[in-house]
């Protein structure tokens, strides 16, 4: 197997060439009806691709507005590949999470254009929260975490996507 060096220009060409073909604008055909006498099929659960979150501290924009609620979408292979060719990441590998988070955060309060500069200006606690949230959503497929009470040692689950700490 031959190895090939991929540059920024050729990666874009490869990604463009491997994109799935777009379907015509016509409506998709409904699934065929089950044959008479066949048991009714349970409706399949739709894949959840966007997850709401609430930042521990919040992002303060240039106007001084605090933004705490946001949403993050599932990452694609392209999202994980693109930071690898980013010059800022090549100069400083720690910048990878900033670039990656800026690609998958779809909204932060009223801010819909979340770019690397926005993530750079977030508090470290919020970035750490988002990194953990990204890992949970993309590797585990949900935002729940198993926790144990330090006092009674009771085990239960909490949803990391919303609510304030200590609230039920």
Residue pairs with C-beta under 8 A, 6 or more apart in sequence:
6 14
6 85
7 85
8 85
11 81
11 85
15 78
15 81
34 40
34 41
49 73
49 74
50 71
50 72
50 73
50 74
50 106
51 71
51 72
51 73
51 133
51 137
51 143
51 161
52 69
52 70
52 71
52 161
52 162
53 69
53 70
53 71
53 72
53 129
53 130
53 133
53 143
53 160
53 161
53 162
54 68
54 69
54 70
54 161
54 162
54 163
54 164
55 67
55 68
55 69
55 70
55 108
55 122
55 126
55 129
55 130
56 125
56 126
56 129
56 165
57 68
57 123
57 125
57 126
58 66
58 67
58 68
58 123
58 126
59 66
59 67
59 68
59 108
59 109
59 111
59 118
59 121
59 122
59 123
59 126
60 66
60 67
60 121
61 67
61 111
65 109
65 110
66 109
67 108
67 109
67 110
67 111
68 109
69 108
69 109
69 162
70 105
70 106
70 107
70 108
70 109
70 114
71 105
71 106
71 107
72 104
72 105
72 106
72 130
72 133
72 134
72 137
73 104
73 106
74 104
74 137
74 138
75 100
75 103
75 104
75 134
75 138
79 100
79 103
79 104
80 100
82 99
82 103
83 89
83 96
83 99
83 100
83 103
84 96
86 95
86 96
86 99
88 95
88 98
88 99
88 116
89 95
89 96
89 99
97 127
97 131
98 116
98 119
98 120
98 127
99 116
100 134
101 119
101 127
101 130
101 131
101 134
102 114
102 115
102 116
102 118
102 119
104 134
105 114
105 119
105 130
106 112
106 114
107 114
108 114
108 118
111 118
119 127
119 130
122 130
132 160
133 143
133 160
133 161
136 142
136 143
136 145
136 160
137 143
143 159
143 160
143 161
144 157
144 158
144 159
144 160
145 157
145 158
145 160
146 155
146 156
146 157
147 155
147 156
147 157
147 158
148 154
148 155
149 155
149 156
